[in-house]
Amino acid sequence: MSQFSFEHPALLGILLLFIVCSIWCKERSRALFFPHVKTLMAKSAGKSSLLSVLKWVGITAAVIALASPVITKSYSNTKKEGRDIVLIIDSSDSMRQQGFDPSDPWKNKFDVVKEVVGDFIEKRENDRLGMVTFADIAFIASPLTFEKKFLTDITKMQEMGMAGKRTAINDAIVQSYNLLSKSKASSKIAILLTDGIDNMSKVAFGDVKSLIEKRDIKLYAIGVGDARDYNAQYLQALADAGKGLAFGAQDATTLSQIYEEIDKLEATKIDDKKIVQHTYLYIYPLFLAIMSLLLFIYFRNSKGV
C-alpha cells in the first residue's frame, strides 16, 4: 500500500508568509531576498510576468522541498511455518462396531472416524498431510500433499477390509515414520488412531519404540471406543516416546474434541513482520527551485529581454 505525505507538513505554512509579505511588504521583500533591486527590475511587462512566475515557482518548490515530500510503502512479510502431518487410521474389522455416535446409532466407528478426520483435514492451513491405513498390513493411502480436496476424497474412499481384519499398529507407525523421514519440514507429526490391540505386526514393540525415540517426529495416539478394547498403557508409551499425548475417545463427540485439541496444539506458526519503505522526493522540488531561481536571476540581469 502506497501513501503520499509530507514529513514536515507544518513547514508548508511558510508559503503563507511569502503570500502575505508579497501583498503588504513588496519593497521590503525585494530588498530582503533580492538585493540591488533597481538593477534587476524588469524592463517590460512580459519580462515582469515571466520573472513573477519563476520567482513563485522557485519559492513554492523550495518550501515543498523543505517540507520533505515522501511516498510511504507498507507491506507485511508473512512467513508461515507449515507442518508435515501423517494420519494413521485403523481400518481393522473391529471398526465396524456401531453405536459410537449417539446421534446415529447405526453408523459404525470407521464412518465416524472418516468424518472427523475429514473435518481435521479441512481446518489445516499451510500443512502437508498424508495418510497411512492399516489392518493386517499397513499401506500409504496418500503421500504428503497440500491438496486438501484430494486427501479428503481419499479419506472418503477408505473401506474396511482393504487391508485385512486384524491390527498391525507397529507396522503402521514404521510406514508413517518412513514417509515422514523424507520430509524437510521443521515440524513433523504423526497422529495414530486405533480401537484395538496390536496382534499382527511384524515389528516388535521395543523396535518401534526405539524408532520413535530416535526420530524428531511428534506422535499423538488416540484410542477409540471402550477403553477395554485397546491398550491405553501401550498407546501412552508410544506417545511418551514420541513426545506427544495419548487420548481416549468414548464417542464421536469426544473424538471430534480430541482432533480439535490437536489442531490447537499444532497451530501453524505465523511470523508477521510489517515492513515500511520510505521514498523521499525532496530532490525533485529542490532541483526545480534552484533552476527557477537561477533563471530568475539570469533574466533579471539580462538586457536583451
C-alpha positions as CSV (number, residue, x, y, z in Angstrom):
1,M,0.0,0.0,0.0
2,S,1.5,3.4,-1.1
3,Q,0.7,6.7,0.6
4,F,2.0,10.2,-0.3
5,S,2.6,12.7,2.5
6,F,5.0,15.3,3.8
7,E,7.4,14.5,6.6
8,H,7.2,18.1,7.9
9,P,3.8,19.4,6.7
10,A,3.8,22.3,9.1
11,L,6.6,23.9,7.1
12,L,4.2,24.4,4.2
13,G,2.8,27.3,6.2
14,I,5.9,29.3,5.2
15,L,4.1,29.8,1.8
16,L,1.5,31.9,3.6
17,L,4.2,34.2,4.9
18,F,5.5,34.8,1.4
19,I,2.0,35.5,0.1
20,V,1.3,37.9,3.0
21,C,4.6,39.6,2.5
22,S,4.1,39.9,-1.2
23,I,0.9,41.9,-0.5
24,W,1.9,44.1,2.4
25,C,5.7,44.5,2.1
26,K,6.6,44.3,-1.5
27,E,9.6,46.6,-1.4
28,R,10.9,45.0,1.8
29,S,10.6,41.6,0.3
30,R,12.6,42.6,-2.7
31,A,15.3,44.2,-0.6
32,L,15.4,41.2,1.7
33,F,15.6,38.4,-0.9
34,F,16.9,40.1,-4.0
35,P,19.3,43.0,-3.2
36,H,20.2,45.5,-6.0
37,V,16.5,45.8,-6.8
38,K,16.9,48.7,-9.2
39,T,19.5,47.0,-11.3
40,L,17.4,43.8,-11.6
41,M,14.0,45.4,-12.2
42,A,12.2,44.2,-15.3
43,K,12.2,46.4,-18.5
44,S,8.9,45.2,-19.8
45,A,5.5,43.8,-18.8
46,G,6.3,40.5,-20.5
47,K,9.6,40.1,-18.7
48,S,8.0,41.1,-15.4
49,S,5.3,38.4,-15.8
50,L,8.0,35.7,-16.6
51,L,10.0,36.8,-13.6
52,S,7.0,36.6,-11.3
53,V,6.2,33.1,-12.5
54,L,9.9,32.0,-12.0
55,K,10.0,33.6,-8.6
56,W,6.9,31.9,-7.3
57,V,7.7,28.6,-8.8
58,G,11.1,28.8,-7.1
59,I,9.7,29.8,-3.7
60,T,6.9,27.2,-3.8
61,A,9.2,24.4,-4.9
62,A,11.8,25.4,-2.2
63,V,9.1,25.3,0.5
64,I,7.8,21.9,-0.7
65,A,11.3,20.5,-0.7
66,L,11.7,21.8,2.9
67,A,8.5,20.0,3.9
68,S,10.1,16.8,2.6
69,P,7.5,15.0,0.4
70,V,7.7,11.3,0.8
71,I,6.0,8.1,-0.6
72,T,5.5,5.5,2.1
73,K,5.0,1.9,1.2
74,S,4.0,-0.6,3.8
75,Y,3.5,-4.3,3.4
76,S,3.6,-7.4,5.5
77,N,6.2,-10.0,5.2
78,T,4.3,-13.0,6.5
79,K,6.2,-16.2,7.0
80,K,4.0,-19.2,7.8
81,E,5.7,-22.3,9.1
82,G,3.7,-25.3,7.9
83,R,3.9,-28.9,9.2
84,D,4.0,-32.3,7.7
85,I,1.3,-34.5,9.3
86,V,0.6,-38.2,8.7
87,L,-2.8,-39.5,9.8
88,I,-2.6,-43.2,10.8
89,I,-6.1,-44.8,10.5
90,D,-7.2,-48.2,11.8
91,S,-9.4,-50.0,9.3
92,S,-9.5,-53.3,11.0
93,D,-12.7,-55.3,11.3
94,S,-13.4,-54.1,14.9
95,M,-14.0,-50.6,13.4
96,R,-17.4,-52.0,12.2
97,Q,-18.8,-51.6,15.7
98,Q,-21.9,-49.4,15.7
99,G,-23.3,-47.1,18.4
100,F,-20.1,-44.9,18.6
101,D,-22.2,-41.9,17.5
102,P,-25.2,-41.5,19.9
103,S,-27.0,-39.2,17.3
104,D,-26.8,-42.0,14.7
105,P,-26.5,-45.5,16.4
106,W,-26.4,-47.2,13.0
107,K,-23.2,-45.5,12.0
108,N,-20.1,-47.6,12.6
109,K,-16.8,-46.3,14.2
110,F,-15.0,-46.2,10.9
111,D,-17.6,-43.9,9.2
112,V,-17.4,-41.5,12.2
113,V,-13.6,-41.5,12.1
114,K,-13.7,-40.6,8.3
115,E,-16.0,-37.7,9.0
116,V,-13.9,-36.4,11.9
117,V,-10.6,-36.8,10.1
118,G,-12.1,-35.1,7.0
119,D,-13.0,-32.1,9.2
120,F,-9.5,-32.0,10.6
121,I,-8.0,-32.0,7.1
122,E,-10.2,-29.1,6.1
123,K,-9.0,-27.0,9.0
124,R,-5.3,-27.4,8.4
125,E,-3.7,-24.4,6.8
126,N,-0.3,-24.4,5.1
127,D,0.4,-28.0,6.1
128,R,1.1,-31.1,4.0
129,L,-0.9,-34.1,5.1
130,G,-0.6,-37.8,4.2
131,M,-2.4,-40.9,5.3
132,V,-1.5,-44.5,6.3
133,T,-4.2,-47.0,6.6
134,F,-3.7,-50.3,8.4
135,A,-5.3,-53.6,9.4
136,D,-3.4,-56.9,8.7
137,I,-0.9,-54.8,6.7
138,A,-0.1,-51.0,6.6
139,F,-0.1,-49.1,3.4
140,I,0.3,-45.5,2.3
141,A,-3.2,-44.3,1.3
142,S,-1.9,-40.9,0.4
143,P,1.6,-39.3,0.2
144,L,2.2,-36.0,1.8
145,T,0.3,-33.3,-0.1
146,F,-1.1,-29.8,0.1
147,E,-4.1,-30.8,-1.9
148,K,-6.7,-31.0,0.8
149,K,-9.6,-31.9,-1.6
150,F,-7.5,-34.9,-2.9
151,L,-6.8,-36.1,0.6
152,T,-10.5,-35.6,1.6
153,D,-11.6,-37.7,-1.3
154,I,-9.1,-40.4,-0.4
155,T,-10.4,-40.4,3.1
156,K,-14.0,-40.9,1.9
157,M,-12.8,-43.8,-0.3
158,Q,-11.3,-45.8,2.5
159,E,-13.1,-49.0,3.2
160,M,-12.7,-51.7,5.9
161,G,-11.3,-54.9,4.7
162,M,-9.0,-53.3,2.2
163,A,-6.0,-54.2,4.4
164,G,-7.5,-57.2,6.2
165,K,-9.3,-57.7,9.5
166,R,-6.6,-57.7,12.2
167,T,-4.4,-54.9,13.7
168,A,-0.8,-54.1,12.8
169,I,-0.2,-50.8,14.8
170,N,3.6,-51.1,14.9
171,D,3.9,-51.7,11.2
172,A,1.7,-48.7,10.5
173,I,3.9,-46.5,12.7
174,V,7.0,-47.7,10.8
175,Q,5.3,-46.9,7.5
176,S,4.4,-43.4,8.7
177,Y,7.8,-42.6,10.0
178,N,9.4,-43.8,6.8
179,L,7.1,-41.4,4.9
180,L,8.0,-38.5,7.3
181,S,11.7,-39.3,7.1
182,K,11.8,-37.9,3.6
183,S,10.2,-34.7,4.8
184,K,12.3,-31.5,5.1
185,A,9.6,-29.7,7.2
186,S,10.8,-28.3,10.5
187,S,7.8,-29.9,12.3
188,K,6.7,-33.4,11.7
189,I,3.7,-35.1,13.3
190,A,2.1,-38.5,13.3
191,I,-1.5,-39.0,14.6
192,L,-2.4,-42.6,15.4
193,L,-6.0,-43.7,15.7
194,T,-6.9,-47.3,16.7
195,D,-9.6,-49.2,18.5
196,G,-7.7,-52.4,19.1
197,I,-4.5,-54.1,20.4
198,D,-1.6,-54.9,18.1
199,N,-1.9,-58.5,17.0
200,M,-0.5,-58.6,13.5
201,S,2.7,-56.5,13.3
202,K,6.0,-57.9,12.1
203,V,7.9,-55.2,14.0
204,A,8.2,-55.7,17.8
205,F,7.1,-53.0,20.2
206,G,10.6,-52.4,21.5
207,D,11.9,-51.8,18.0
208,V,9.1,-49.4,17.1
209,K,9.5,-47.6,20.4
210,S,13.2,-47.2,19.7
211,L,12.4,-45.8,16.3
212,I,10.0,-43.3,17.7
213,E,12.5,-42.1,20.3
214,K,15.3,-41.6,17.7
215,R,13.3,-39.6,15.2
216,D,12.3,-35.9,15.6
217,I,8.6,-36.7,15.0
218,K,5.9,-35.9,17.4
219,L,3.4,-38.7,17.9
220,Y,-0.2,-38.4,19.2
221,A,-2.1,-41.6,20.0
222,I,-5.9,-41.9,20.1
223,G,-7.8,-44.9,21.5
224,V,-11.3,-45.2,20.1
225,G,-14.3,-46.8,21.8
226,D,-14.4,-48.8,25.1
227,A,-11.1,-48.5,26.9
228,R,-11.2,-52.3,27.5
229,D,-10.8,-52.8,23.7
230,Y,-7.5,-51.1,23.3
231,N,-4.3,-51.0,25.5
232,A,-4.2,-47.5,27.0
233,Q,-0.8,-48.1,28.5
234,Y,0.6,-49.2,25.2
235,L,-0.7,-46.0,23.5
236,Q,0.6,-43.9,26.3
237,A,4.1,-45.5,25.9
238,L,4.0,-44.7,22.2
239,A,3.0,-41.1,22.8
240,D,5.7,-40.6,25.5
241,A,8.3,-42.0,23.2
242,G,7.2,-39.5,20.5
243,K,6.9,-36.6,23.0
244,G,3.2,-36.3,22.3
245,L,0.0,-37.1,24.1
246,A,-2.4,-40.0,24.3
247,F,-6.1,-39.7,24.3
248,G,-9.2,-41.9,24.8
249,A,-12.4,-41.2,22.8
250,Q,-15.5,-42.9,24.1
251,D,-17.9,-41.5,21.5
252,A,-18.0,-39.3,18.3
253,T,-18.2,-36.0,20.2
254,T,-15.1,-36.8,22.3
255,L,-13.2,-37.9,19.2
256,S,-14.0,-34.6,17.4
257,Q,-12.9,-32.6,20.5
258,I,-9.6,-34.6,20.6
259,Y,-8.8,-33.6,17.0
260,E,-9.8,-30.0,17.7
261,E,-7.3,-30.0,20.6
262,I,-4.5,-31.4,18.5
263,D,-5.4,-28.8,15.9
264,K,-4.9,-26.1,18.5
265,L,-1.7,-27.7,19.9
266,E,-0.2,-27.8,16.4
267,A,-1.5,-24.5,15.1
268,T,0.5,-23.1,12.2
269,K,3.2,-20.6,13.4
270,I,2.9,-17.2,11.7
271,D,5.8,-14.7,11.7
272,D,4.2,-11.5,10.6
273,K,6.6,-8.6,10.1
274,K,5.4,-5.2,8.9
275,I,7.9,-3.5,6.6
276,V,7.7,0.2,5.8
277,Q,9.7,1.7,2.9
278,H,10.2,5.5,2.5
279,T,11.0,7.1,-0.8
280,Y,12.0,10.7,-0.3
281,L,11.1,13.1,-3.1
282,Y,12.5,16.4,-1.9
283,I,15.3,16.3,-4.5
284,Y,12.8,17.0,-7.3
285,P,11.2,20.2,-6.0
286,L,14.6,21.3,-4.7
287,F,16.1,20.9,-8.2
288,L,13.1,22.8,-9.6
289,A,13.5,25.6,-7.1
290,I,17.2,26.0,-7.9
291,M,16.6,26.1,-11.6
292,S,13.7,28.6,-11.3
293,L,15.7,30.9,-9.1
294,L,18.8,30.7,-11.4
295,L,16.6,31.6,-14.4
296,F,15.0,34.3,-12.4
297,I,18.4,35.9,-11.7
298,Y,19.5,35.4,-15.3
299,F,16.5,37.1,-16.8
300,R,16.5,39.9,-14.3
301,N,20.1,40.7,-15.2
302,S,19.7,40.2,-18.9
303,K,19.3,43.4,-21.0
304,G,18.1,41.8,-24.2
305,V,14.8,40.5,-22.9
